[in-house]
Amino acid sequence: GPVERAVLRSRALADRAGKVTALAPARWSWQLGRAVRGELDDPLTPVLAVGSAASAILGSAVDALLVLGALDLNALVGGVQRLRAERALSGLLDEQKRKARVSDEDDPANEPYTVDAARLHPGDVIALKADDVVPADARLLWEDGLEVDESALTGESLPVDKQTAPTPSAAVADRSCMVFEGTTVVAGQARAVVVDTGDHTESARAVHLAARTPPAAGVQARLQELTRKALPLTMAGGAAVTGLALLRGTPLRRAVGGGVAVAVAAVPEGLPLVATVAQLAAARRLSRRGVLVRAPRTLEALGRMDTVCFDKTGTLTENRLRLVRLTDAEGTVHRPDEADGAEGAGAVTLRAAARACPRPNGDGARADHATDEAVLDAARPDPDWRQEEYLPFEAARGYAAAVGREDGAGGHHGGGRVLVVKGAPETVLPAVRGRTAHASETAHRLAEDGLRVLAVAHRPLAEGESAADALERPLENLEFLGLLALADTPRKSSTALVRGLREAGVRPVMLTGDHPGTARAIAAELGWPEDTAVVTGEELAAADRSGRARMLRDVGVVARVAPEQKLQVVESLRDAGRVVAMVGDGANDAAAIRAADIGVGISARGSAAARNAADIVLTDEDMTVLVEAVAEGRALWRSVADAIAILIGGNAGEVSFGILGTLLSGSAPLSTRQMLLVNLFTDLFPAMAVAVTPKEQIPGEDPGTAPETAEPLVTALLGEPLLRQIRHRAATTCLGATVAWLAGRFTPGTARRSTTMALCGVVGTQLAQTLADRRTSPLVRLTVFGSAAALVALIQTPGVSRLFGCTPLGPVAWAGVAAALAVAVLAHRRLPALERAVLALAERHGMPGTAGRSGTA
């Protein structure tokens, strides 16, 4: 019986929970190891590994361990973040596990009991009622006025009437004898037998329509490009130092060691970690706003995104009907707001339709049927109507009706009893007396616009006719009052979302199954321009792939689009060079979500298929957070660009100083250990602080706007401006280090003292530049001053200082370092003007390679 089944289910769940708990530590360790291994697949990993091996070969185990430590720290942080995101998503999905009410096969009269939907099997009998989410694909055994919202699967915005009659070989949208997993019961009740579960359901098939197309590599691709360019310079710098040292008569081991030190210094060990930490910080900021980022690297694509596609039904709209048009008896079409006054345009039609709805039970109660709710929301209060009996809507009947009377003699029928009817035009209009050709034509025209049309009519009851007789007998001798046209309701946040995206330079594209005219009207209501280009699914189907790419490049609305065409739209937009996001909440959106550069699922009202296919999951109803997500993605690129400039520019300055120092003295001024100390301890942490701090608006950029395509934004950040930043930082770092080192050499003291002053000059100059660029950030100020204090403490502590090849400095030495920093900071401010003057002079003399650069220098 039910009790025994419940006990067995509880025991099985307890046994399963015990096994999961026992395996948890081992599974976590294995998952972490796999994630760390994935993070090690980075373009800089081989470079760092070679540097560590070289240090070990030269006999410096500490240097080798420092390089490996930086490598492992990056991989560990990235792996932990990836697991944290996946576990957060798993927790979210666990909280939303769907339940099912199972009916006893042996005794259907027994009350259904609730089980986890994941435990259903074919052959189980489930019970359904209004507001239930269907837990599996099932064949109807019995139904009573069942209507199902299948928009999550088919894209159809209106509820679908169901019946038990078989529909062999019908398409999914026409299988009226079936209910499908993830759809929602709007009205009625039913019992059905489960036929498919899990990966065999129609929603699961929608997920597997397309293989996942990974988003563009973004930051990692740029890092790989920078690495390829830096490798030859790295080897050349090390070889130059070794060669110069040998020419000056330096012993071979010392000369090679200096070359290795400069080569290792050229490798920005913190670069992969900076990108990972920046993505982690952005993902955490977005999670506080209801945006769950499954893969942090998705944020890179967000920064480059220039097009976002929205499924209209349930995403931009509430999937709730509202009255949008109504006609009077003569066929004149009016808007609902024109139905003012007792006998205003269309007011009689609307009042009669409301009278044919059930009376809500209690204050705040809602009608069970979506159509009734839409009519009652639009109608004015009707205190004169006294309903006696009501006949609910049934798909087989095709209409709903009520009998009542108007109080007083001023009513339409002098206070007598009236039968009011609202229903499908093809059912109601044949029962109307007189000619209804104009009504049929109007109804057909409204239906072609994608609207749900209801015909409204009434007649007075004959003397002695009972309410039950009037409701039970076939419709006849009705007086036609007008038509109602219903459509989906836009979400309150949709207009702000569309406006925010357009202001940010992102082009929104609406995908809908509506008629092109209806689609254009809805788009204009949501914030698209009146002249928005519209294409249809039929036009796309008639074109080849390249033709679709040309058609979709600048459109704003795709109408009459079938669910399977959403995937074609996304692929064609990508073929047109767009960086595309797809936002949806239904199983029919899953394939397009998987194929987009950024797939966005909506957890609050979406299907598991859409969430599982998405890169980003919105946990709240308000989708305006997408605008914040775009801004966060662009801020990520800006912050990472600044961090790259800090790391590569600083390292380039160190290499330049190493070459210059070797040329002057015969050996590299700083050892490998000191170079790593600069990169890992005093340079890395300020760079990370810059990466995790949202970048302020860059000079010359209009806030809230972006280029027509996002690639120019990325080029502007990681192209010539970044190279210019690197050049300026390198020159400033080299200048500060050289001045400090020469000050040490030309004042009384040891070679170790001048080397220590050079180290302070390198570190101090880089910290000063970072502070000047981001002085408004509290975190940057903290890391800069903290790093400076830590460096001073390290140098002034004798034992630790000696470990790193340094010596404590006195007041004169510190004064020399301060003077070197002042010279470097002053020169840093003058470098842009100096570079512009040099480029302008070179351009005037016709030197190749300078045309067009002076304007951007």
KESEDREN-581261 format. One record per residue (C-alpha): y, z, x. Coordinates in steps of 0.02 Angstrom, whole numbers, plus 50000, padded with zeros to 5 digits. Example, Ala and Ser with C-alpha at 12.3 -4.5 7.8 and 13.67 -1.06 7.14 Angstrom:
KESEDREN-581261
497755039050615/499475035750684/
***
This chain:
KESEDREN-581261
500005000050000/501845000350050/501725017750128/500285012850241/501174996850294/502745006750334/501755019050442/500905004850537/502584996250566/503345012450633/501895015150753/501974997350817/503844998750848/503615015450937/502255008251050/503344993251090/504845004451128/503785014851248/503214999451343/504994992851356/505615009651422/504245010151554/504614992551613/506514994351609/506824999551793/505674986051860/506424972751747/508204978051795/507794977051981/507004959951962/508464953451859/509734960351983/508804952352127/508794935652039/510654937051998/511084941552179/510064926852241/511044915552124/512704922152192/512144918552371/512074900152324/513884898352379/514704885552494/515304898952615/513624907752633/512964896352773/514604897952869/514564916952863/512724917252910/513054906553064/514504917853114/513394933253099/512014925253202/513244920153337/513924937753349/512164944753362/511694932353500/513214937653600/512614955553589/513794962553456/512674969853321/514154978553237/515074962053216/513524953953144/513274968153020/515084967252965/514904948752923/513274951552830/514054966252739/515434955352670/514164942352617/513024954852530/514464963952445/515054947852365/513314943552303/513024961052235/514674961752140/514394944552065/512594948452017/513034964951933/514424956651833/513254942951773/511974955751714/513304966451632/513924951751530/512164947051474/511734965051429/513354966751330/512924951051232/511144957051203/511824973451136/512974964051019/511564953350954/510414968450933/511724976750823/511724961350712/509854959250688/509544951650519/508534961050389/507394953950254/506824960650086/504964957350067/504164956549896/502384962949870/501274947649845/499984957449744/501244965149624/502914956049613/503564969249493/503644981949635/505314985049719/505524974349878/505564983850043/506654980050195/505964974350363/506664966650522/506824947950493/506034944750663/504394951750595/504234938850455/502774926750459/502374911050359/501634916250193/502724931750170/503654932150005/505494936850016/506714942149880/508494935249880/510064940349786/511934937149799/512704940249973/510994940150059/510834930350221/509224920350211/508074927150349/506904911950368/506564894550302/505694897050135/505074887449982/505734893649815/504434900949696/505664906749563/507554906449546/508864911549421/510564902949443/510334902249633/511764894749734/511744894949923/513134892250050/512344880350177/513934876450274/513234884950431/511824872250432/512434856250348/514334857850355/514454856150166/515914867250115/515384869649933/513904880349873/512284870949839/511304873049676/509454876849703/507934873449596/506034875049611/505644856649577/504954848349735/506044836449837/504834826949949/505514817750103/507304823150065/508604826450200/508984844650240/510584844550137/509614837949985/508104849549990/508584859349835/506884868049827/507114875849999/508214889550073/508574889750259/508774903350390/510584908650420/511264902250254/512044914050125/511624916849943/513224914749840/512554918049666/510934921249573/509274927949633/507604921049688/505904923849764/505284912149900/503804910350017/504174909350204/503654892750283/504514893150455/505224906750568/505984908250742/506054892150843/505284881950701/506734884050579/508024870550543/509394880750626/508344882250785/508074863450785/509954861350779/510114871950937/508914860751033/509774844350986/510644843951156/510224850551327/511524862251399/512824852851498/513554865051625/515434866451630/516374859051776/516224869651932/518084873251941/518534886252072/516854884752159/517104865852178/518824868852252/518134881952370/516784869952426/518104856652457/519164868852557/517624874252655/517194856452701/518954853752764/519004870452856/517334868652947/517904855253071/519494865053106/518464880853130/517344872753258/518824864253341/519764880853354/518284889653432/517944875353551/519784874653601/519814893153643/518204891953744/518784876353835/520494883553877/519704899753938/518494890354052/519924879954122/520824896254164/519294902354259/518684914954131/516824919554145/515674909554029/515104924353921/516894930253892/517504912453859/516124909153730/516424926253651/518264922053627/517794905453548/516584913953428/517924926853383/519154913153337/517834903253242/517324918653141/519144922653110/519364905553030/518044909352898/518814918352747/517394930652716/518224937452560/518474920652475/516894920852366/517174939152324/518984936052276/518464922552151/517104933752079/518234948952063/519614938551982/518374931951853/517704949451823/519454956451794/519914942351675/518274944551579/518594963151561/520364960351497/519724947951369/518304959351313/519604972251261/520344958851147/518704954251064/518174939951179/516454941851258/516264930451410/514424927051441/514724918451609/516344923451700/516454906351781/516794899251608/518554906151629/518884892851761/518584879151632/519704888451508/521134886551631/520874867751638/520474865151453/521574852451364/520614849251201/519764861151079/518694855350932/518534866050776/517244864850640/518344866550485/517194875150360/517014893650396/518004892450558/519754886450514/519404890250331/518674905550246/517264896150160/517984903049998/518544891949856/520344891249791/521204880949658/522214866649735/522474854349591/522404854549401/522764841949264/523314842949085/522494834148939/523474818048976/522784817349154/524394821649248/523954830449412/524904846549453/524884859749589/524394877549539/526154884149572/526794872049440/525764880649305/527144892949260/527524898949086/526384900448937/526364881648904/526884875349076/526134860249162/524274863849174/524474881949114/523414878848959/522024871549066/522024886049188/522104899349052/520634891748959/519614890449119/519934908949155/519354913348981/517704904549019/517414916649163/516524933449152/517624948749133/517634958649297/516874975949282/518154988849341/519724987749445/519554977549604/517864970349553/517534952549605/516644938849509/514874935049564/515144916349566/516314908349693/517014896349563/517424910349442/518264920349580/519374905449627/519894902449445/520274920849410/521284922349571/522404907849517/522594912649333/523934923849261/523424939849168/522884935948990/523034952048887/522894942748722/521124936648753/519654946848686/518004940148749/516504943048637/515064934648728/514854925148891/513604911948949/513474911449141/513394895449240/511684888249279/511374872549380/510184865349251/511454868049112/512974862349213/514304873149131/514844890949089/515564895948920/516264910648825/516724915148646/518234925948605/519824926948506/521694927848537/522594943048466/523974938848343/524384922948254/525304914648396/523754908648485/523204890648502/522004892548356/522974904748251/522014919948308/520294912948263/518754913448372/518624900148506/517254892848617/517944888948791/516934878748915/517134874449100/515874864449199/515384848149282/516374833449213/514784823249187/514164837249072/515734842348981/516654825648954/515264817248851/515434831548726/517314828848706/517944819948550/519054805048579/519284794048732/519034802348903/519064787149018/520654793049103/519874810349131/518314802649208/519354791849324/520424806749378/518874817549406/518084803849511/519674801849615/519794820549647/517944821449694/518194807249819/519494818349904/518124831149939/518644842949798/517494852049678/518014846749503/517794856449340/518174849849166/518904862249040/518764860548851/518704871248694/518424870948506/518674883248364/517104890948290/516654885448116/516744898047976/515184908847980/514654902348153/514084916548265/514524918048449/512684916748498/512464900748397/514014892948474/513404896748651/511604891448625/511824874848535/512214858948634/514044855148671/514914844048543/516584840548462/517594848448605/519444846248634/519804841248815/521104852348901/521104846349082/520284846949252/520254859649393/520014854549575/519424867749700/519404867349891/519064878850037/520374892150083/521224891150256/521134906950359/522764916450378/522644915750568/522254897050577/524064891250571/524584903150710/523054897650811/523444879150796/525294881950835/524884892850986/523664880151058/524884865751036/526274875851119/525094879151264/524794860551286/523024860951213/522634847751082/521644854650933/520414842950845/519744846950672/517984841150625/517624840450439/516544831750312/518024829750194/518814813550137/520124807250263/521544810450141/520964828150107/520664831150292/522424825350336/523184836450201/522204851650259/522654848050440/524504847050396/524364863650304/523554871550457/524904865550578/524434847950634/525864835250632/526024824550477/525664808750579/524064815650657/522844801650698/521254802350592/519584793650622/518024794550516/516204797050555/515834779550491/517054772150617/516264782150758/514524776750706/515034758550714/515684759850893/514764761351057/514984776251175/516454768851270/517264763551107/517094781151038/517924788051194/519414776451168/519534780650982/519474799451008/520624800951157/522164805151054/521534809250878/521824825950792/520604824850645/518844817850628/518424816150442/516804812350352/515894818250507/514044822150489/513374837950576/512414827550703/514004817850746/514904833350811/513884831650970/514454813450988/516274818750965/516174831651105/515274819751223/516504805651186/518004816951219/517244821851386/516944803351423/518804800951390/519194813151531/519574828251422/519064846051464/518354850951295/517994867251204/516984867651043/517234881950919/515984884450779/514994897250683/513524887750609/511854881350668/512484863550642/513814867050775/512584873350907/512214856550990/514074852551009/514414870151073/513074867951206/513754850951259/515574856251276/516384862051438/516724878551348/515644883151199/516414896251084/515394905350952/516054917050819/515004932850806/515874941150658/515294927850535/514264915650635/512424911650651/511334917150794/511124898750841/512984896650872/513124913050969/511634909351079/512284892051124/514034898251168/514834902651334/516124913651247/515824924151092/517264930150982/516784947150914/518244948350791/518824937650645/520524933750722/520354917850823/522124918250892/521354927151041/520874909651097/522694906851143/522624922551250/520984916451326/521814900051378/523254909651457/522004920951545/521074905951614/522674898351683/523214915051755/521524915851842/521854899451931/523584905251985/522954921952048/521504914052141/522684901152217/523784915152284/522274924552350/521634908752436/523324906652518/523264924552580/521524922752653/521564905152724/523384906052777/523104922552866/521534916052951/522404900153003/523764910753081/522464921053173/521644905253242/523324898353297/523724914753382/522014914753466/522294897353537/524074901353593/523534917853671/522114909453765/523294896153828/524484909453895/523254922453960/521584913853985/520624923253848/520764926453661/521914941453628/520844948453486/518964951353488/517724946453351/517684964453290/519564965153276/519624948453186/518344954753058/519334970853041/520854960652990/519904949852865/518824963252785/519914978752790/521754974552788/521754956852720/520364956752591/520914971252480/522704965252452/522004947952416/520814955552287/522274965052209/523224948652193/521684940252116/521424953451981/523274954651936/523874941851807/525074929951890/526864929851830/527604913251774/527734901451920/529484894851959/529954879151867/528574880151737/529044880451554/528214895751477/526894891851349/526734873651398/525534864051505/525314846251564/524584833051448/522944835951536/522494851751625/521984843751790/523794841651849/524004860551824/522524863751939/523144850752064/524854858952061/524054875552104/522704870252227/523494854452295/525074852252399/525874868852344/524344878352406/524344869052571/526194872952588/525854891452558/524464890952688/525594882652816/526974895352790/525794910252800/524944903352954/526584900453044/527264917452996/525664926653045/525564917653212/527404921453246/527254940053204/525674942253307/526364932653456/527994942353460/527064959053449/525814953853583/527174947753703/528154963853672/526604973353728/526334962553881/528134963853941/528284982553917/527364995454022/525574998053963/523774992053971/523014976053907/522184986253767/523924992053713/524584974153698/523004969153603/523264983753483/525064978653455/524484960853421/523234967453293/524624977253208/525724961653211/524374950953128/523994963852993/525794969252963/526444951552946/525124946952817/525394962852717/527274959952718/527054942352650/525874948252513/527084961952462/528544949752457/527594937752343/526924951052220/528074965952239/528114968752050/526254972752042/525854991452059/524074987352115/524684975552251/525934988552313/524565001652317/523344990952416/524684984752538/525335001952580/523585009252576/522954996152698/524444998952813/524145017752811/522285015352845/522665003952993/523885016453067/522605030453045/521245019953127/522325015553276/522985033153302/521245041053294/520595039953474/518715038153446/518845025953302/520225016353390/519135013953544/517675007853436/518754993253380/519454989553554/521144997753519/522155012253586/523395024253502/525185017953510/526765027253555/528515026053480/529045011653593/527515001353546/527755004553361/529574999553378/529014983253458/527814980153313/529204983753186/530364971553275/529014958153273/528754960653086/530624959253054/530714942853151/529194936053056/529854940952883/531544933252920/530714917252980/529604917152824/531144916252714/531874901852814/530274891452829/530434881752662/532194875852705/531664871752883/530174861752822/531234852052699/532474847852837/531094841952954/530274831252819/531954823752769/532324819552951/530614811752974/530814801552815/532504794952872/531704788953034/530294780552937/528874791153002/527234787152909/526484799752788/528124808152741/528724797652595/528744807552434/528344824352515/530084830852544/530344832852357/528824844052342/528964853452505/
***
